[in-house]
Amino acid sequence: MDRIAGYFSTTYTEARSKFLAAVAQGGARLLSSHTNPAKGPNGEDCVTDVAWIGPHDASKLLILVSGTHGAEGYAGSGCHVAWLQERWFERVAPKDTAVLLVHAINPHGFAWGRRVNEDNIDLNRNFVDHDRPRPENTDYAAIAEHIDPADWAEPGLTAHNRAIAQFLGRDRHDVMCKAMHGGQYVNPRGIFYGGIQPAWSNRLFRDIVAKHAAAARHVAIIDYHTGGGVWGYCDLFIDDDLAGSPARNWFSQVSVISEDKAANGKNAQSETPGNLFYALPEILPGKQLTLCLVELRTGETGGHDIVRAENWLFQHGDPDCATGRDLRARMLERFYPARREWRVMAAYQSNAMLVEALCGLSAL
């Protein structure tokens, strides 16, 4: 357990160092490194690293992405380091198949322990067509003053939360709803803000994929996320219907987005605009694609409240005061549990998922 847990890190700098070491020691090669224009909390560079393992001319390619939501990059990074260091690619030995690893696509958020980027943009709401009218979220607009209040103290906070619950017609305010989770493009100081133009990380991701995936015939992607749900459970979402190349039978456990939507009338993932993995059909038109997003679950409670509180802290409070540091630590725990058991569970399930993905790809 200690060996696997040791592949995970406590700082962005440590995570990057472990990833680069794993690339060198795990049979991969570093393709490029890209420095974000904004610095980390200690003045350090915030860098996205790109690596490759497998034949350079492979016709089938699996893309692994960590850190779309910056603080969630700790888990994705640890899983990828463990996979490389344990030399799983060699164990599976997939035919005519390679893996492209994009480490810390949102390195600024990773370094700061924030889900958002240097401009308070939620990168997983930024991949929309910014030349067209951006998606509207009328629910957010109706209760924005309560979701993102300028005050985060009683008695005002209770009043804001009561107003949210009343608007939703529920007893609780802290639920996954379109008003909060559905993205918004009107308040740059609010949560789940999608931005008004492609972010640095958005442009970089498109360049990376266009450059390194152009020669592949079939491209699959798994974008790593954390949060919510049953503690320690790995929840894989797939949208192969949209991609046009059904591959759901690769996986033993999968939530098929199109089927969930048809059965339930709506689906949280399909209702959120601007997701990174939905950019692949635009970047690689005409390719066979498999689009996946994995959620490494961290527990049921405190989700949106801690995101709202952390956003308030950076917009209206003092992130470096004692209270601010405590809140930031709780935010990180929410998306990256400190218990080594959680990290080992994440790596174990990630390894199994990657074996299935590589076996499915190589059999095409």
Wavefront OBJ file of the C-alpha trace (Angstrom):
o trace
v 0.000 0.000 0.000
v 2.769 2.421 0.893
v 4.431 1.964 -2.494
v 1.268 2.836 -4.422
v 0.273 5.680 -2.102
v 3.782 7.083 -2.531
v 3.099 7.839 -6.177
v 0.702 10.582 -5.063
v 1.870 14.059 -4.019
v 1.131 16.905 -1.619
v 2.194 19.814 -3.856
v 2.024 20.556 -7.563
v 5.826 20.801 -7.754
v 6.167 17.349 -6.207
v 3.514 15.943 -8.558
v 5.286 17.301 -11.600
v 8.636 15.936 -10.418
v 7.125 12.483 -9.869
v 5.437 12.547 -13.265
v 8.648 13.469 -15.091
v 10.505 10.737 -13.210
v 7.788 8.219 -14.072
v 8.000 9.180 -17.746
v 11.746 8.591 -17.735
v 11.589 5.364 -15.715
v 8.373 3.906 -17.135
v 9.338 3.604 -20.771
v 7.674 6.788 -21.989
v 9.213 9.904 -23.539
v 8.583 13.562 -22.846
v 7.274 15.375 -25.931
v 6.954 18.953 -24.679
v 6.447 21.254 -21.698
v 4.357 24.424 -21.705
v 4.600 27.171 -19.082
v 1.464 29.038 -18.089
v 1.891 32.842 -18.017
v 0.732 33.019 -14.377
v 2.857 31.852 -11.455
v 2.101 29.471 -8.608
v 1.588 30.485 -4.953
v 5.348 30.455 -4.256
v 6.357 32.097 -7.517
v 6.974 28.761 -9.206
v 6.312 28.065 -12.875
v 3.063 26.287 -13.647
v 3.777 23.814 -16.438
v 1.757 21.396 -18.541
v 3.841 18.373 -19.580
v 3.054 16.089 -22.503
v 4.387 12.527 -22.786
v 3.983 9.522 -25.077
v 4.343 5.787 -24.605
v 4.043 3.206 -27.361
v 4.864 3.124 -31.081
v 5.196 6.566 -32.624
v 3.101 5.532 -35.639
v 0.310 3.758 -33.755
v -3.062 3.911 -35.487
v -4.900 3.788 -32.142
v -4.313 6.355 -29.427
v -5.508 6.739 -25.844
v -5.278 10.270 -24.401
v -5.107 10.647 -20.611
v -5.718 14.099 -19.127
v -5.159 15.246 -15.549
v -5.902 18.562 -13.884
v -8.749 19.927 -16.025
v -10.097 21.029 -12.674
v -6.749 22.018 -11.199
v -6.968 20.627 -7.656
v -8.380 17.380 -9.018
v -5.090 16.950 -10.855
v -3.483 15.487 -7.737
v -5.537 12.324 -8.101
v -5.137 12.039 -11.868
v -1.419 12.680 -11.605
v -0.973 10.034 -8.919
v -2.915 7.482 -10.958
v -0.808 8.157 -14.055
v 2.459 8.077 -12.128
v 1.460 4.745 -10.569
v 0.486 3.351 -13.974
v 3.797 4.392 -15.527
v 6.006 3.324 -12.622
v 4.327 -0.084 -12.399
v 4.927 -0.413 -16.158
v 1.361 -1.344 -16.997
v 1.772 -0.494 -20.658
v 4.324 -3.277 -20.988
v 2.109 -5.687 -19.049
v -0.819 -5.147 -21.411
v 1.385 -4.920 -24.531
v -1.352 -3.477 -26.729
v -0.866 -3.861 -30.477
v -0.546 -0.782 -32.689
v -1.659 1.380 -29.754
v -0.046 4.318 -27.936
v -0.879 6.570 -25.002
v -0.601 10.368 -24.918
v -0.442 11.762 -21.382
v -1.324 15.407 -20.751
v -0.214 16.198 -17.211
v -1.785 19.216 -15.505
v -3.654 20.805 -18.422
v -4.690 23.500 -15.905
v -1.364 23.837 -14.054
v -2.205 27.142 -12.371
v -5.287 25.698 -10.682
v -3.274 22.595 -9.776
v -0.514 24.650 -8.149
v -2.947 26.840 -6.220
v -5.207 23.956 -5.190
v -8.145 25.505 -7.033
v -10.546 23.920 -9.497
v -10.481 27.017 -11.703
v -7.676 28.546 -13.758
v -5.770 31.812 -13.454
v -8.846 33.777 -14.632
v -11.370 32.052 -12.352
v -12.525 30.034 -15.377
v -13.837 26.518 -14.959
v -11.957 24.893 -17.827
v -14.627 22.203 -18.153
v -17.134 24.903 -19.085
v -14.759 26.768 -21.431
v -14.827 24.436 -24.441
v -17.809 26.092 -26.122
v -17.881 27.908 -29.462
v -17.026 31.416 -28.328
v -17.878 32.821 -31.758
v -21.538 31.988 -31.124
v -23.878 33.120 -28.332
v -22.805 31.329 -25.179
v -25.153 28.965 -23.366
v -27.606 30.666 -21.053
v -28.228 29.505 -17.520
v -31.405 31.273 -16.498
v -31.455 29.410 -13.178
v -28.094 30.864 -12.190
v -29.124 34.331 -13.324
v -32.231 34.159 -11.146
v -30.341 33.392 -7.906
v -26.765 34.501 -8.622
v -26.747 36.855 -5.627
v -27.450 33.882 -3.375
v -25.089 31.396 -5.031
v -22.174 33.863 -5.087
v -22.811 36.310 -2.246
v -20.347 39.026 -1.340
v -20.730 37.995 2.306
v -20.004 34.549 3.730
v -21.142 34.961 7.312
v -24.255 34.560 9.376
v -27.033 35.480 9.404
v -26.735 36.331 5.714
v -25.447 32.923 4.656
v -28.436 31.073 6.059
v -30.747 33.485 4.270
v -28.914 32.934 0.971
v -29.081 29.147 1.348
v -32.762 29.283 2.239
v -33.420 31.334 -0.897
v -31.586 28.776 -3.057
v -33.583 25.884 -1.576
v -36.824 27.787 -2.077
v -35.979 28.490 -5.715
v -35.224 24.812 -6.311
v -38.394 23.727 -4.522
v -36.340 21.511 -2.201
v -35.588 21.204 1.466
v -31.843 21.444 0.833
v -29.791 23.999 -1.032
v -26.606 21.955 -1.495
v -27.650 19.730 -4.391
v -26.353 19.262 -7.912
v -28.531 21.609 -9.908
v -28.282 23.539 -13.129
v -28.142 26.864 -11.281
v -24.774 25.930 -9.786
v -23.307 23.071 -11.808
v -24.629 23.964 -15.258
v -22.017 26.600 -16.046
v -22.511 30.335 -16.410
v -20.980 32.984 -18.694
v -22.153 36.215 -17.070
v -20.299 36.524 -13.749
v -16.493 36.266 -13.966
v -16.288 36.261 -10.148
v -18.793 33.435 -9.743
v -18.535 29.648 -9.579
v -18.520 27.458 -12.706
v -17.689 30.478 -14.874
v -17.015 29.447 -18.477
v -15.224 32.555 -19.715
v -15.773 34.702 -22.808
v -12.888 33.335 -24.887
v -10.776 30.165 -25.085
v -8.514 29.976 -22.048
v -4.762 29.334 -22.273
v -5.320 25.687 -21.348
v -8.096 25.349 -23.930
v -5.879 26.609 -26.728
v -2.983 24.436 -25.566
v -5.097 21.285 -25.401
v -6.369 21.819 -28.926
v -2.807 22.297 -30.196
v -1.560 19.174 -28.405
v -4.320 16.945 -29.736
v -4.157 18.348 -33.276
v -0.399 17.769 -33.377
v -0.100 14.359 -31.766
v -3.392 12.629 -32.624
v -3.648 13.569 -36.295
v -2.143 10.313 -37.583
v -4.259 7.969 -35.451
v -7.291 6.209 -36.880
v -9.164 5.771 -33.584
v -8.655 8.123 -30.642
v -10.026 7.571 -27.146
v -9.784 10.021 -24.251
v -10.192 9.646 -20.497
v -10.361 12.947 -18.602
v -9.735 12.452 -14.859
v -11.921 14.205 -12.263
v -12.783 13.825 -8.573
v -15.611 14.774 -6.231
v -18.994 13.707 -4.872
v -20.460 10.229 -4.779
v -19.545 7.114 -2.830
v -16.115 7.483 -1.205
v -13.470 5.509 -3.094
v -15.700 4.519 -6.027
v -14.599 5.019 -9.635
v -17.420 6.209 -11.916
v -16.670 6.160 -15.658
v -18.857 8.123 -18.071
v -18.743 7.442 -21.796
v -20.357 9.250 -24.711
v -19.518 7.050 -27.650
v -22.844 7.805 -29.364
v -21.830 11.443 -29.835
v -18.366 10.364 -30.931
v -19.860 7.973 -33.453
v -17.864 4.860 -32.571
v -19.549 2.802 -29.815
v -16.990 1.250 -27.494
v -18.922 0.830 -24.243
v -18.314 -2.940 -24.200
v -14.636 -2.308 -23.507
v -15.500 -1.558 -19.906
v -16.998 -3.734 -17.179
v -18.564 -0.745 -15.413
v -19.662 2.345 -17.300
v -22.364 5.015 -17.245
v -23.429 5.628 -20.838
v -24.360 9.292 -21.048
v -26.802 8.982 -23.961
v -28.667 6.086 -22.306
v -28.827 7.870 -18.955
v -30.281 10.894 -20.662
v -32.860 8.835 -22.524
v -33.895 6.979 -19.375
v -33.983 9.913 -16.975
v -34.866 12.814 -19.224
v -31.690 14.600 -18.199
v -28.152 13.876 -17.104
v -25.814 16.096 -15.118
v -22.856 15.444 -17.420
v -24.726 15.926 -20.691
v -26.337 19.132 -19.410
v -23.049 20.893 -18.660
v -21.693 22.855 -21.633
v -18.061 23.260 -22.579
v -16.610 19.948 -21.367
v -13.022 19.337 -22.506
v -13.610 15.856 -23.890
v -16.391 17.117 -26.153
v -13.782 19.140 -28.067
v -12.308 16.055 -29.729
v -14.876 15.852 -32.571
v -14.041 19.488 -33.395
v -10.279 18.983 -33.231
v -10.294 15.637 -35.058
v -13.215 15.722 -37.510
v -13.937 12.426 -39.203
v -11.955 10.321 -36.712
v -13.301 7.331 -34.838
v -13.558 8.554 -31.258
v -14.369 7.322 -27.787
v -15.060 10.055 -25.233
v -14.708 9.202 -21.540
v -14.660 11.108 -18.267
v -13.886 9.404 -14.977
v -14.960 10.625 -11.547
v -12.961 9.306 -8.605
v -15.560 9.714 -5.873
v -14.643 11.469 -2.625
v -17.823 11.406 -0.506
v -21.377 12.675 -0.446
v -21.336 15.833 1.689
v -20.168 19.421 1.425
v -19.700 19.663 -2.330
v -21.153 22.894 -3.597
v -20.881 24.720 -0.281
v -17.107 24.304 -0.167
v -16.801 25.359 -3.824
v -18.897 28.445 -3.133
v -16.943 29.252 0.034
v -13.562 28.816 -1.686
v -14.669 31.031 -4.559
v -15.847 33.693 -2.093
v -12.470 33.471 -0.340
v -10.535 34.276 -3.512
v -13.001 36.917 -4.710
v -13.817 38.740 -1.466
v -11.675 37.337 1.350
v -8.042 36.707 2.277
v -6.748 33.306 1.067
v -3.601 33.660 3.199
v -5.231 34.311 6.566
v -5.609 31.452 9.038
v -9.285 30.987 8.209
v -8.494 31.118 4.515
v -5.785 28.479 4.796
v -8.142 26.217 6.722
v -10.863 26.620 4.105
v -8.407 25.883 1.288
v -7.267 22.734 3.099
v -10.877 21.592 3.403
v -11.405 22.350 -0.279
v -8.422 20.193 -1.219
v -9.580 17.363 1.043
v -12.947 17.475 -0.682
v -11.374 16.799 -4.064
v -8.251 14.942 -2.964
v -8.694 12.891 0.224
v -5.552 12.560 2.314
v -6.123 8.961 3.419
v -3.712 6.646 1.654
v -6.484 4.043 1.341
v -8.390 6.376 -0.977
v -5.328 6.939 -3.136
v -4.603 3.226 -3.424
v -8.246 2.556 -4.327
v -8.096 5.269 -6.988
v -4.901 3.875 -8.518
v -6.202 0.289 -8.446
v -9.441 1.163 -10.236
v -7.647 3.461 -12.662
v -5.255 0.656 -13.605
v -8.168 -1.686 -14.296
v -9.941 0.927 -16.389
v -6.803 1.619 -18.448
v -6.250 -2.091 -19.068
v -9.800 -2.327 -20.407
v -9.372 0.767 -22.568
v -6.084 -0.418 -24.067
v -7.366 -3.933 -24.703
v -10.472 -2.528 -26.366
v -8.490 -0.135 -28.530
v -5.849 -2.664 -29.583
v -8.510 -5.189 -30.601
v -10.077 -2.851 -33.179
l 1 2 3 4 5 6 7 8 9 10 11 12 13 14 15 16 17 18 19 20 21 22 23 24 25 26 27 28 29 30 31 32 33 34 35 36 37 38 39 40 41 42 43 44 45 46 47 48 49 50 51 52 53 54 55 56 57 58 59 60 61 62 63 64 65 66 67 68 69 70 71 72 73 74 75 76 77 78 79 80 81 82 83 84 85 86 87 88 89 90 91 92 93 94 95 96 97 98 99 100 101 102 103 104 105 106 107 108 109 110 111 112 113 114 115 116 117 118 119 120 121 122 123 124 125 126 127 128 129 130 131 132 133 134 135 136 137 138 139 140 141 142 143 144 145 146 147 148 149 150 151 152 153 154 155 156 157 158 159 160 161 162 163 164 165 166 167 168 169 170 171 172 173 174 175 176 177 178 179 180 181 182 183 184 185 186 187 188 189 190 191 192 193 194 195 196 197 198 199 200 201 202 203 204 205 206 207 208 209 210 211 212 213 214 215 216 217 218 219 220 221 222 223 224 225 226 227 228 229 230 231 232 233 234 235 236 237 238 239 240 241 242 243 244 245 246 247 248 249 250 251 252 253 254 255 256 257 258 259 260 261 262 263 264 265 266 267 268 269 270 271 272 273 274 275 276 277 278 279 280 281 282 283 284 285 286 287 288 289 290 291 292 293 294 295 296 297 298 299 300 301 302 303 304 305 306 307 308 309 310 311 312 313 314 315 316 317 318 319 320 321 322 323 324 325 326 327 328 329 330 331 332 333 334 335 336 337 338 339 340 341 342 343 344 345 346 347 348 349 350 351 352 353 354 355 356 357 358 359 360 361 362 363 364
